[in-house]
Amino acid sequence: MKLIKSIILLPCSENEAARLRRNAPQQNPETLRHYLQDSLQVPESALTRDGYIWHLDQDDRLRRFRAEVVLRNEADVIVRSPDHDVTAWRIVKTPLASFLPGIEVAPQTAEN
């Protein structure tokens, strides 16, 4: 069984959304609020070269979704949440090329 580091992420806060809006290109603030409302802030390292975000399901199995990047900042990307009913995500911080969907793993919560 592989050990991976994961972090729990919630949709970005209004303060973070405001900071991202200040750094974003000129866009309508209401449009940005709409996009950021159903989004996840994840480390840049969580986004694979192929554009996927890996996460764990309730059974500690690897799953992935194609990330729709809304915004980027220095260390993070903001992606649209693929499932609006999920309130907390266990995102893999540093995915490996050997990952396959459905593999059971023993997650570790990241310190930061």
DOVEXBA-497338 format. One record per residue: y, x, z of N, C-alpha, C, O in turn; residue number from 1; residue in three letters. Coordinates in steps of 0.001 Angstrom, whole numbers, plus 500000, padded with zeros to 6 digits. Each point is the difference from the previous one (the first is absolute). Layout:
BEGIN
tido n.y Y&n.x X&n.z Z&ca.y Y&ca.x X&ca.z Z&c.y Y&c.x X&c.z Z&o.y Y&o.x X&o.z Z&nr NUM&rest ALA
...
END
This chain:
BEGIN
tido n.y 498832&n.x 500845&n.z 500000&ca.y 501168&ca.x 499155&ca.z 500000&c.y 501238&c.x 500896&c.z 500000&o.y 500095&o.x 500925&o.z 500806&nr 1&rest MET
tido n.y 500846&n.x 498806&n.z 498299&ca.y 501222&ca.x 500792&ca.z 499896&c.y 501039&c.x 499510&c.z 500992&o.y 500141&o.x 498797&o.z 500222&nr 2&rest LYS
tido n.y 500579&n.x 502133&n.z 500369&ca.y 501112&ca.x 499649&ca.z 500859&c.y 501275&c.x 500093&c.z 499182&o.y 500233&o.x 500991&o.z 499309&nr 3&rest LEU
tido n.y 500577&n.x 497987&n.z 500771&ca.y 501278&ca.x 500026&ca.z 499305&c.y 501084&c.x 499629&c.z 500986&o.y 499743&o.x 499331&o.z 501001&nr 4&rest ILE
tido n.y 501450&n.x 501099&n.z 498715&ca.y 501137&ca.x 499598&ca.z 500816&c.y 500590&c.x 498756&c.z 499372&o.y 500111&o.x 499904&o.z 498777&nr 5&rest LYS
tido n.y 500262&n.x 499154&n.z 502050&ca.y 500630&ca.x 498793&ca.z 499497&c.y 501165&c.x 499662&c.z 500908&o.y 500072&o.x 500470&o.z 501136&nr 6&rest SER
tido n.y 500823&n.x 498729&n.z 498369&ca.y 501120&ca.x 499548&ca.z 500809&c.y 500152&c.x 498507&c.z 499814&o.y 499675&o.x 499455&o.z 498946&nr 7&rest ILE
tido n.y 500818&n.x 499897&n.z 502079&ca.y 500264&ca.x 498571&ca.z 499923&c.y 501450&c.x 499820&c.z 499602&o.y 500899&o.x 500553&o.z 500634&nr 8&rest ILE
tido n.y 499325&n.x 498686&n.z 498334&ca.y 501341&ca.x 499766&ca.z 499502&c.y 500310&c.x 498522&c.z 499988&o.y 499128&o.x 499171&o.z 499741&nr 9&rest LEU
tido n.y 502094&n.x 500512&n.z 500536&ca.y 500486&ca.x 498632&ca.z 499901&c.y 501045&c.x 499950&c.z 498907&o.y 500527&o.x 501046&o.z 499622&nr 10&rest LEU
tido n.y 499795&n.x 497785&n.z 499856&ca.y 501091&ca.x 499934&ca.z 499027&c.y 501252&c.x 500654&c.z 500581&o.y 500256&o.x 499925&o.z 501201&nr 11&rest PRO
tido n.y 500516&n.x 500715&n.z 497928&ca.y 501147&ca.x 500765&ca.z 500479&c.y 501012&c.x 499111&c.z 500717&o.y 500166&o.x 498824&o.z 499676&nr 12&rest CYS
tido n.y 500495&n.x 501765&n.z 501295&ca.y 500979&ca.x 499275&ca.z 500806&c.y 501281&c.x 499757&c.z 499217&o.y 500227&o.x 500618&o.z 498959&nr 13&rest SER
tido n.y 500601&n.x 498491&n.z 501540&ca.y 501286&ca.x 499725&ca.z 499352&c.y 500886&c.x 501246&c.z 500011&o.y 500733&o.x 500242&o.z 499041&nr 14&rest GLU
tido n.y 499207&n.x 500561&n.z 502049&ca.y 500777&ca.x 501239&ca.z 500051&c.y 499563&c.x 500971&c.z 498905&o.y 500838&o.x 500612&o.z 499338&nr 15&rest ASN
tido n.y 497845&n.x 499527&n.z 500473&ca.y 499494&ca.x 500875&ca.z 498952&c.y 500381&c.x 499456&c.z 498627&o.y 500354&o.x 500771&o.z 499107&nr 16&rest GLU
tido n.y 499577&n.x 497928&n.z 500717&ca.y 500392&ca.x 499392&ca.z 498728&c.y 501469&c.x 500279&c.z 499711&o.y 500360&o.x 500295&o.z 498860&nr 17&rest ALA
tido n.y 500495&n.x 499614&n.z 502162&ca.y 501424&ca.x 500272&ca.z 499812&c.y 500223&c.x 501460&c.z 499609&o.y 500822&o.x 500291&o.z 499131&nr 18&rest ALA
tido n.y 498451&n.x 500625&n.z 501504&ca.y 500138&ca.x 501426&ca.z 499666&c.y 499555&c.x 500250&c.z 498561&o.y 500641&o.x 500756&o.z 499271&nr 19&rest ARG
tido n.y 498263&n.x 498610&n.z 500324&ca.y 499520&ca.x 500182&ca.z 498632&c.y 500974&c.x 499410&c.z 498988&o.y 500194&o.x 500564&o.z 498923&nr 20&rest LEU
tido n.y 500420&n.x 498301&n.z 501416&ca.y 500982&ca.x 499397&ca.z 499093&c.y 501178&c.x 500936&c.z 499788&o.y 500521&o.x 500103&o.z 498890&nr 21&rest ARG
tido n.y 499907&n.x 500587&n.z 502178&ca.y 501119&ca.x 500942&ca.z 499863&c.y 499656&c.x 501139&c.z 499054&o.y 500870&o.x 500501&o.z 499289&nr 22&rest ARG
tido n.y 497850&n.x 499917&n.z 500698&ca.y 499567&ca.x 501115&ca.z 499164&c.y 499521&c.x 499562&c.z 498616&o.y 499726&o.x 500839&o.z 499142&nr 23&rest ASN
tido n.y 500176&n.x 497874&n.z 500647&ca.y 499473&ca.x 499477&ca.z 498737&c.y 501095&c.x 499958&c.z 498936&o.y 501187&o.x 499997&o.z 500329&nr 24&rest ALA
tido n.y 498421&n.x 499972&n.z 498409&ca.y 500985&ca.x 499811&ca.z 498938&c.y 500701&c.x 498656&c.z 500177&o.y 499518&o.x 499144&o.z 500742&nr 25&rest PRO
tido n.y 501589&n.x 500668&n.z 498599&ca.y 500763&ca.x 498756&ca.z 500114&c.y 499128&c.x 498825&c.z 499567&o.y 499639&o.x 499870&o.z 498830&nr 26&rest GLN
tido n.y 500034&n.x 499278&n.z 502138&ca.y 499225&ca.x 498799&ca.z 499723&c.y 500533&c.x 498887&c.z 500885&o.y 500698&o.x 500255&o.z 500982&nr 27&rest GLN
tido n.y 498979&n.x 498541&n.z 498673&ca.y 500395&ca.x 498846&ca.z 500785&c.y 499296&c.x 500055&c.z 501360&o.y 498770&o.x 500054&o.z 500039&nr 28&rest ASN
tido n.y 501981&n.x 499933&n.z 501096&ca.y 499368&ca.x 500081&ca.z 501324&c.y 498995&c.x 498893&c.z 500271&o.y 498992&o.x 500235&o.z 500667&nr 29&rest PRO
tido n.y 501261&n.x 498566&n.z 498831&ca.y 499047&ca.x 498907&ca.z 500214&c.y 498691&c.x 500261&c.z 499263&o.y 498926&o.x 499673&o.z 500504&nr 30&rest GLU
tido n.y 501160&n.x 500912&n.z 498311&ca.y 498789&ca.x 500343&ca.z 499257&c.y 499208&c.x 501043&c.z 500750&o.y 498779&o.x 499884&o.z 500114&nr 31&rest THR
tido n.y 501898&n.x 501149&n.z 500410&ca.y 499303&ca.x 501024&ca.z 500773&c.y 499362&c.x 499419&c.z 501254&o.y 498862&o.x 500343&o.z 500323&nr 32&rest LEU
tido n.y 501839&n.x 498793&n.z 500382&ca.y 499442&ca.x 499375&ca.z 501196&c.y 498729&c.x 499240&c.z 499647&o.y 499020&o.x 500050&o.z 500743&nr 33&rest ARG
tido n.y 500990&n.x 499253&n.z 498136&ca.y 498819&ca.x 499256&ca.z 499558&c.y 498825&c.x 500953&c.z 499773&o.y 498886&o.x 499730&o.z 500450&nr 34&rest HIS
tido n.y 501358&n.x 501380&n.z 498854&ca.y 498927&ca.x 500954&ca.z 499722&c.y 499499&c.x 500683&c.z 501263&o.y 498798&o.x 500222&o.z 500147&nr 35&rest TYR
tido n.y 502103&n.x 500113&n.z 500765&ca.y 499605&ca.x 500709&ca.z 501205&c.y 499350&c.x 499085&c.z 501029&o.y 499303&o.x 500478&o.z 500895&nr 36&rest LEU
tido n.y 500912&n.x 498233&n.z 498995&ca.y 499471&ca.x 499049&ca.z 500971&c.y 498479&c.x 500054&c.z 500073&o.y 499442&o.x 499958&o.z 501096&nr 37&rest GLN
tido n.y 499892&n.x 500132&n.z 497795&ca.y 498535&ca.x 500031&ca.z 499958&c.y 499523&c.x 501377&c.z 499567&o.y 499254&o.x 500137&o.z 499030&nr 38&rest ASP
tido n.y 501185&n.x 500879&n.z 501701&ca.y 499666&ca.x 501360&ca.z 499591&c.y 499462&c.x 500813&c.z 501159&o.y 500125&o.x 499617&o.z 501163&nr 39&rest SER
tido n.y 499278&n.x 501506&n.z 498501&ca.y 499446&ca.x 500936&ca.z 500967&c.y 500669&c.x 501345&c.z 499799&o.y 500202&o.x 500431&o.z 498865&nr 40&rest LEU
tido n.y 500139&n.x 500229&n.z 502212&ca.y 500515&ca.x 501356&ca.z 499934&c.y 498832&c.x 500923&c.z 500308&o.y 499418&o.x 499934&o.z 501083&nr 41&rest GLN
tido n.y 500240&n.x 500921&n.z 497968&ca.y 498865&ca.x 500910&ca.z 500176&c.y 500448&c.x 501425&c.z 499698&o.y 500956&o.x 500200&o.z 499251&nr 42&rest VAL
tido n.y 498365&n.x 500796&n.z 501325&ca.y 500335&ca.x 501384&ca.z 499678&c.y 499759&c.x 500277&c.z 498518&o.y 499085&o.x 499434&o.z 499403&nr 43&rest PRO
tido n.y 501715&n.x 501414&n.z 500016&ca.y 499827&ca.x 500395&ca.z 498595&c.y 498573&c.x 500491&c.z 499754&o.y 499443&o.x 499776&o.z 498925&nr 44&rest GLU
tido n.y 499967&n.x 500888&n.z 502062&ca.y 498647&ca.x 500549&ca.z 499854&c.y 498934&c.x 498917&c.z 499853&o.y 498906&o.x 500288&o.z 499514&nr 45&rest SER
tido n.y 501381&n.x 498479&n.z 500891&ca.y 499025&ca.x 498912&ca.z 499900&c.y 499838&c.x 499482&c.z 498568&o.y 498991&o.x 499374&o.z 499674&nr 46&rest ALA
tido n.y 501989&n.x 500883&n.z 499486&ca.y 499964&ca.x 499545&ca.z 498609&c.y 499243&c.x 501018&c.z 499155&o.y 500400&o.x 501162&o.z 499914&nr 47&rest LEU
tido n.y 498507&n.x 498402&n.z 499463&ca.y 499203&ca.x 500924&ca.z 499187&c.y 500672&c.x 500258&c.z 498644&o.y 500919&o.x 499281&o.z 499605&nr 48&rest THR
tido n.y 498622&n.x 501724&n.z 499711&ca.y 500527&ca.x 500302&ca.z 498656&c.y 499789&c.x 498839&c.z 499042&o.y 500780&o.x 499798&o.z 499070&nr 49&rest ARG
tido n.y 498151&n.x 499436&n.z 501169&ca.y 499687&ca.x 498851&ca.z 499148&c.y 500766&c.x 498750&c.z 500401&o.y 499857&o.x 498954&o.z 499367&nr 50&rest ASP
tido n.y 500973&n.x 501148&n.z 501703&ca.y 500824&ca.x 498875&ca.z 500408&c.y 499338&c.x 499015&c.z 500947&o.y 500394&o.x 498835&o.z 500057&nr 51&rest GLY
tido n.y 498601&n.x 501619&n.z 500688&ca.y 499314&ca.x 499131&ca.z 500957&c.y 500388&c.x 500345&c.z 501427&o.y 500404&o.x 501124&o.z 500300&nr 52&rest TYR
tido n.y 499466&n.x 497890&n.z 500568&ca.y 500100&ca.x 500175&ca.z 501445&c.y 498632&c.x 499630&c.z 500570&o.y 499500&o.x 498901&o.z 499762&nr 53&rest ILE
tido n.y 499898&n.x 502023&n.z 500994&ca.y 498726&ca.x 499733&ca.z 500662&c.y 500273&c.x 499470&c.z 501397&o.y 500922&o.x 500453&o.z 500677&nr 54&rest TRP
tido n.y 498270&n.x 498583&n.z 499748&ca.y 500126&ca.x 499429&ca.z 501341&c.y 498616&c.x 499626&c.z 500500&o.y 499023&o.x 500032&o.z 499253&nr 55&rest HIS
tido n.y 500909&n.x 499610&n.z 502031&ca.y 498730&ca.x 499600&ca.z 500604&c.y 499994&c.x 498505&c.z 500250&o.y 501004&o.x 499420&o.z 500415&nr 56&rest LEU
tido n.y 497851&n.x 499964&n.z 499326&ca.y 499869&ca.x 498583&ca.z 500316&c.y 499563&c.x 499839&c.z 501460&o.y 499904&o.x 500987&o.z 500729&nr 57&rest ASP
tido n.y 499836&n.x 497792&n.z 499692&ca.y 499641&ca.x 499737&ca.z 501394&c.y 498665&c.x 500608&c.z 500394&o.y 499710&o.x 500131&o.z 501189&nr 58&rest GLN
tido n.y 499467&n.x 500245&n.z 497827&ca.y 498697&ca.x 500613&ca.z 500267&c.y 500031&c.x 501513&c.z 499834&o.y 498948&o.x 500629&o.z 499892&nr 59&rest ASP
tido n.y 502249&n.x 499969&n.z 500085&ca.y 500191&ca.x 501446&ca.z 499822&c.y 499425&c.x 500512&c.z 498686&o.y 499453&o.x 501101&o.z 499927&nr 60&rest ASP
tido n.y 500682&n.x 498083&n.z 499047&ca.y 499576&ca.x 500409&ca.z 498660&c.y 501246&c.x 500263&c.z 499149&o.y 501017&o.x 499316&o.z 500119&nr 61&rest ARG
tido n.y 498866&n.x 501698&n.z 499018&ca.y 501120&ca.x 500353&ca.z 499134&c.y 500231&c.x 498941&c.z 498933&o.y 499060&o.x 499523&o.z 499365&nr 62&rest LEU
tido n.y 502180&n.x 500126&n.z 500451&ca.y 500443&ca.x 499095&ca.z 498935&c.y 501250&c.x 500616&c.z 499383&o.y 500634&o.x 500861&o.z 500610&nr 63&rest ARG
tido n.y 499715&n.x 498713&n.z 498214&ca.y 501214&ca.x 500511&ca.z 499371&c.y 500696&c.x 498884&c.z 499240&o.y 499393&o.x 498996&o.z 499627&nr 64&rest ARG
tido n.y 501904&n.x 501211&n.z 500156&ca.y 500751&ca.x 499093&ca.z 499147&c.y 500970&c.x 500821&c.z 499173&o.y 500459&o.x 501062&o.z 500420&nr 65&rest PHE
tido n.y 499843&n.x 498424&n.z 498396&ca.y 500972&ca.x 500671&ca.z 499138&c.y 501377&c.x 499748&c.z 500587&o.y 500400&o.x 498855&o.z 500212&nr 66&rest ARG
tido n.y 500314&n.x 502221&n.z 500046&ca.y 501298&ca.x 499903&ca.z 500664&c.y 501093&c.x 499663&c.z 498995&o.y 500105&o.x 500621&o.z 498943&nr 67&rest ALA
tido n.y 500701&n.x 498392&n.z 501404&ca.y 501206&ca.x 499696&ca.z 499248&c.y 501158&c.x 500588&c.z 500809&o.y 500455&o.x 499405&o.z 500977&nr 68&rest GLU
tido n.y 500011&n.x 501767&n.z 498603&ca.y 501044&ca.x 500695&ca.z 500739&c.y 501332&c.x 499294&c.z 499778&o.y 500425&o.x 499778&o.z 498866&nr 69&rest VAL
tido n.y 500224&n.x 499874&n.z 502251&ca.y 501299&ca.x 499337&ca.z 499958&c.y 501114&c.x 501025&c.z 500141&o.y 500968&o.x 499983&o.z 499238&nr 70&rest VAL
tido n.y 498894&n.x 500911&n.z 501739&ca.y 500997&ca.x 501047&ca.z 500252&c.y 499313&c.x 501250&c.z 500522&o.y 498872&o.x 499949&o.z 500489&nr 71&rest LEU
tido n.y 501823&n.x 501167&n.z 499399&ca.y 499538&ca.x 501266&ca.z 500572&c.y 501145&c.x 500612&c.z 500794&o.y 501170&o.x 499827&o.z 499658&nr 72&rest ARG
tido n.y 498478&n.x 500895&n.z 501416&ca.y 500991&ca.x 500834&ca.z 500670&c.y 499397&c.x 501389&c.z 500143&o.y 499050&o.x 500332&o.z 499290&nr 73&rest ASN
tido n.y 501480&n.x 500484&n.z 501612&ca.y 499561&ca.x 501396&ca.z 500088&c.y 498506&c.x 500157&c.z 500274&o.y 499340&o.x 500808&o.z 499346&nr 74&rest GLU
tido n.y 500120&n.x 498445&n.z 501598&ca.y 498616&ca.x 500207&ca.z 500423&c.y 499105&c.x 498775&c.z 499829&o.y 498785&o.x 500097&o.z 500171&nr 75&rest ALA
tido n.y 501795&n.x 498763&n.z 499497&ca.y 499239&ca.x 498757&ca.z 499958&c.y 500197&c.x 499276&c.z 498674&o.y 500933&o.x 500271&o.z 499244&nr 76&rest ASP
tido n.y 498158&n.x 498807&n.z 500507&ca.y 500162&ca.x 499064&ca.z 498892&c.y 499906&c.x 498591&c.z 500580&o.y 499283&o.x 499757&o.z 500970&nr 77&rest VAL
tido n.y 501442&n.x 499341&n.z 498426&ca.y 499939&ca.x 498595&ca.z 500374&c.y 499247&c.x 499302&c.z 498881&o.y 500416&o.x 500045&o.z 498842&nr 78&rest ILE
tido n.y 498470&n.x 499305&n.z 501502&ca.y 499168&ca.x 499318&ca.z 499011&c.y 499893&c.x 498526&c.z 500364&o.y 500072&o.x 499627&o.z 501171&nr 79&rest VAL
tido n.y 499759&n.x 499558&n.z 497822&ca.y 499817&ca.x 498568&ca.z 500223&c.y 498636&c.x 499763&c.z 500643&o.y 498998&o.x 500564&o.z 499561&nr 80&rest ARG
tido n.y 500964&n.x 498610&n.z 501468&ca.y 498756&ca.x 499673&ca.z 500682&c.y 499132&c.x 499144&c.z 499073&o.y 500477&o.x 498998&o.z 499468&nr 81&rest SER
tido n.y 498246&n.x 501385&n.z 500329&ca.y 499146&ca.x 499200&ca.z 499123&c.y 499489&c.x 498722&c.z 500663&o.y 499530&o.x 499092&o.z 499315&nr 82&rest PRO
tido n.y 500559&n.x 500835&n.z 502005&ca.y 499508&ca.x 498819&ca.z 500728&c.y 501009&c.x 499661&c.z 501084&o.y 500097&o.x 500706&o.z 501004&nr 83&rest ASP
tido n.y 500652&n.x 498222&n.z 498800&ca.y 501079&ca.x 499649&ca.z 500917&c.y 499496&c.x 499406&c.z 501310&o.y 500783&o.x 499826&o.z 500933&nr 84&rest HIS
tido n.y 497924&n.x 499857&n.z 499158&ca.y 499442&ca.x 499451&ca.z 501233&c.y 499623&c.x 501090&c.z 501005&o.y 499791&o.x 499709&o.z 501178&nr 85&rest ASP
tido n.y 500120&n.x 501548&n.z 498365&ca.y 499658&ca.x 501106&ca.z 500894&c.y 501264&c.x 500454&c.z 500714&o.y 501020&o.x 500257&o.z 499360&nr 86&rest VAL
tido n.y 498918&n.x 499843&n.z 501970&ca.y 501181&ca.x 500396&ca.z 500770&c.y 499987&c.x 501478&c.z 500384&o.y 501044&o.x 500560&o.z 500334&nr 87&rest THR
tido n.y 497791&n.x 500075&n.z 499624&ca.y 499897&ca.x 501432&ca.z 500296&c.y 498977&c.x 500616&c.z 499046&o.y 498929&o.x 499443&o.z 499759&nr 88&rest ALA
tido n.y 501429&n.x 501698&n.z 499717&ca.y 499139&ca.x 500701&ca.z 499055&c.y 499559&c.x 501315&c.z 500608&o.y 500772&o.x 500660&o.z 500695&nr 89&rest TRP
tido n.y 497975&n.x 499726&n.z 499041&ca.y 499533&ca.x 501333&ca.z 500378&c.y 499947&c.x 500808&c.z 498702&o.y 499030&o.x 499957&o.z 499243&nr 90&rest ARG
tido n.y 502043&n.x 500768&n.z 500543&ca.y 500185&ca.x 500762&ca.z 498765&c.y 499470&c.x 501411&c.z 500182&o.y 500230&o.x 500619&o.z 501039&nr 91&rest ILE
tido n.y 499063&n.x 499896&n.z 497963&ca.y 499524&ca.x 501376&ca.z 500028&c.y 501172&c.x 500906&c.z 499634&o.y 500577&o.x 499885&o.z 498919&nr 92&rest VAL
tido n.y 499761&n.x 501007&n.z 501991&ca.y 501171&ca.x 500865&ca.z 499823&c.y 499779&c.x 501051&c.z 498912&o.y 500909&o.x 500298&o.z 499226&nr 93&rest LYS
tido n.y 497885&n.x 500259&n.z 500719&ca.y 499700&ca.x 501043&ca.z 499011&c.y 498664&c.x 499677&c.z 499330&o.y 498957&o.x 500476&o.z 500448&nr 94&rest THR
tido n.y 501062&n.x 498725&n.z 498489&ca.y 498737&ca.x 499628&ca.z 499344&c.y 499362&c.x 501188&c.z 499279&o.y 500686&o.x 500915&o.z 499545&nr 95&rest PRO
tido n.y 498006&n.x 499043&n.z 500365&ca.y 499235&ca.x 501042&ca.z 499307&c.y 499549&c.x 499500&c.z 498633&o.y 499802&o.x 498801&o.z 499803&nr 96&rest LEU
tido n.y 500039&n.x 502106&n.z 499275&ca.y 499548&ca.x 499636&ca.z 498656&c.y 498575&c.x 499452&c.z 500024&o.y 499604&o.x 499277&o.z 499085&nr 97&rest ALA
tido n.y 499626&n.x 501053&n.z 501939&ca.y 498607&ca.x 499564&ca.z 500093&c.y 499841&c.x 498590&c.z 500564&o.y 498877&o.x 499503&o.z 500080&nr 98&rest SER
tido n.y 502209&n.x 499843&n.z 500310&ca.y 499908&ca.x 498643&ca.z 500550&c.y 499444&c.x 499025&c.z 498968&o.y 500306&o.x 500077&o.z 498810&nr 99&rest PHE
tido n.y 498871&n.x 499010&n.z 501681&ca.y 499478&ca.x 498896&ca.z 499197&c.y 500184&c.x 498713&c.z 500796&o.y 499811&o.x 499995&o.z 501217&nr 100&rest LEU
tido n.y 500556&n.x 498912&n.z 498113&ca.y 500151&ca.x 498728&ca.z 500716&c.y 498699&c.x 499594&c.z 500691&o.y 498916&o.x 500125&o.z 499431&nr 101&rest PRO
tido n.y 501210&n.x 499386&n.z 501806&ca.y 498851&ca.x 499503&ca.z 500742&c.y 499339&c.x 500992&c.z 500925&o.y 499141&o.x 499618&o.z 500795&nr 102&rest GLY
tido n.y 501238&n.x 501664&n.z 499125&ca.y 499393&ca.x 500999&ca.z 500879&c.y 500495&c.x 499758&c.z 501425&o.y 501195&o.x 499820&o.z 500235&nr 103&rest ILE
tido n.y 497853&n.x 500179&n.z 500721&ca.y 500354&ca.x 499835&ca.z 501402&c.y 500453&c.x 501340&c.z 500563&o.y 499376&o.x 501031&o.z 499748&nr 104&rest GLU
tido n.y 501702&n.x 498949&n.z 501006&ca.y 500555&ca.x 501220&ca.z 500582&c.y 500277&c.x 499784&c.z 501493&o.y 500004&o.x 498871&o.z 500490&nr 105&rest VAL
tido n.y 500224&n.x 502221&n.z 500205&ca.y 500371&ca.x 499952&ca.z 501422&c.y 501497&c.x 500359&c.z 500059&o.y 500350&o.x 501179&o.z 499949&nr 106&rest ALA
tido n.y 500518&n.x 497835&n.z 500156&ca.y 501444&ca.x 500287&ca.z 499951&c.y 500515&c.x 500655&c.z 501275&o.y 499468&o.x 499807&o.z 501093&nr 107&rest PRO
tido n.y 501586&n.x 500972&n.z 498720&ca.y 500748&ca.x 500578&ca.z 501111&c.y 501448&c.x 499608&c.z 499804&o.y 500532&o.x 500098&o.z 498894&nr 108&rest GLN
tido n.y 500100&n.x 499463&n.z 502163&ca.y 501413&ca.x 499615&ca.z 499907&c.y 500849&c.x 501260&c.z 500034&o.y 499818&o.x 500858&o.z 500864&nr 109&rest THR
tido n.y 501103&n.x 499247&n.z 498199&ca.y 500884&ca.x 501162&ca.z 499919&c.y 500956&c.x 499993&c.z 501170&o.y 500385&o.x 498938&o.z 500490&nr 110&rest ALA
tido n.y 500000&n.x 502248&n.z 499961&ca.y 500934&ca.x 500138&ca.z 501114&c.y 501392&c.x 499533&c.z 499587&o.y 500682&o.x 499345&o.z 500788&nr 111&rest GLU
tido n.y 499752&n.x 500974&n.z 498004&ca.y 501354&ca.x 499663&ca.z 499532&c.y 499922&c.x 498943&c.z 498946&o.y 501029&o.x 499575&o.z 499475&nr 112&rest ASN
END
